[in-house]
Amino acid sequence: MIPFGEYAPDQPALDAGGMFSTVAKNVTPKTKTSYGPIGALSATSDALTAKCQGAASYRDKSGNVYTFAGDATKLYKLTSATWGDVSGATYDTEDNDTVEFVKFGERVMSCNGINDAIQSYVMGASSTFANLAAAAPRARHIQQIKEHVMVLNTWDGTDGAKPSRAWWPAINNPTDWPTIGSADAAQKQSDRQDLPGGWGQALIGAVGGIDGAAFLDTNIYRIVYEGSPSIFGFYEVERERGTPAPNSVVNAGDFAAYLGEEGFYIFNGQDSTPIGDQRVDKDFFADLNQDLYHLVIGAADILNKLFIWIYPSGTNTVPNKAIIYNWAIDRWSHAEFDAEYIFRDRAQGSTLDGLDTSHGTDIDDAAVFTFSWDSRVYAGGRPLLGLFDNANKLATLTGNNLAAVIETQEIGGNERVFVDGVRPYIDVADMSDITIALKYRDEPGAAVTTGSASSIDADGMAHFTQSARYVRGQVNIASAASWNHAQGVDADTQPDGGV
């Protein structure tokens, strides 16, 4: 068997080592030796009134799930499959800003840039969001760091906009923002710090044994709680490397991933390790609409050990593609689907009566009940990957499998090769869902010709009569096909005497 190679479009197409593939579309890197399918977006809610600009999901102390979202003018809370407006006040999010949420105890806070005050909602008590505190600054980013809430990239009525300012209230009390420099602030461990560098892009909590990290566009700082009098220490660990894409920073346990100016990185709390170099970085930047870095939005699929970043390609102004990294096996793939936002969601939980109301009465209707009945989606609080589709509806990647394309590495060189047949190693339920085309050329610099796709015959092979010096196979798996692993192909070849 010729295994499907590691997805690395930055590598040369002619790969004498037989290790790489330049196409692995609408699949996930599932194991070291196989790719798996991706489902289409399947809506699970009604629509927000405008595109989603942020979302988060939390559990309260009783285990109840609260899922929130924000668009340009409203904050929402999900009840069953319906979004309810819980803004509580006029809300104005700029198009290039994000609605961020953080949970501290039973309190959920939200910031959306420098137009509005930080908002607060107490789970189990509030019916709408309300201003957190009159003395609190406005902010673009918010996170829990140890026993404090911290904000970054702030605005206040005295100093105006401070893009690199980090600011935190009283310890264990995010509603108390004492006057900075006062004895009250010192006693309550409240302070602020202007970080040398550029524009504050993201805050993350505990990572790699440290208490948090601040990402600027040109710097990364680790944050360490030190107690009075300094309270927090900010230590620059990366210079001339930050992120141009604030929504690309994703925390996953003891490490985080992000998009830097040069490519994708893993940050361990001390330094950054490139994960896309010589594999996907150049191809990604060539495809990305670089006027819209804020629409590179990442999330961690913890269950499958995947980082997924959606992004707008070419001249698109909304995300229409995704790049996918499996951190457990250090492999990539890519996908094409439209989504406004992606985040770590939690299952709402459902009773049969609730499913009756939100989905319908026919539990055998697979078009409506897209999850199997033993799925974690029906058990409240379990982690899920949530997305918003281009109709502003909450969705999951559980629809019919997307049409997938995987290419083998290119073989050939010294002699022409005659290809008679190609056998796929894909555990598809119906072999008629697979077709194979040959892509070939006679010189390394020549344009690649794609032949007609052939179906799989009764002998399990797609047959050809193609002679060329360099050949690769394009394996196509139809949309809605049922399969789990795509491993590679066998090829019937022989040296060809032609020139």
Secondary structure, 3 states (H helix, E strand, C coil): CEECCEECCCCCCECCCCCEECCEECEEEEECCEEEECECCEEEEEECCCCCCEEEEEECCCCCEEEEEECCCCEEEEECCEEEECCCCCCCCCCCCCCEEEEECCEEEEECECCCCCEEEECCCCCCCEECCCCCCEEEEEEEECCEEEEEEEEECCCEEEEEEEEECECCECCCCCCCCCHHHHHCCCEEEECCCCCEEEEECCECCECEEEEECCEEEEEEEEECCCEEEEEEEEECCCCCCHHHCEEECCEEEEECCCCEEEECCCCEEECCCCCCHHHHHHHECCCCHHHCEEEEEHHHCEEEEEECECCCCCCCEEEEEECCCCEEEEEECCCCEEEEEECCCCCHHHHHHHCCCCCCCCCCCCCCCCCHHHCCCCEEEEEECCCCEEEECCCCECCEEEECCEEEEEEEEEEEEEEEEECCCCHHHEEEEEEEECCCCCCCEECCCEECCCCCCEEEEEEEEEEEEEEEECCCCCCCCEEEEEEEEEEECCC
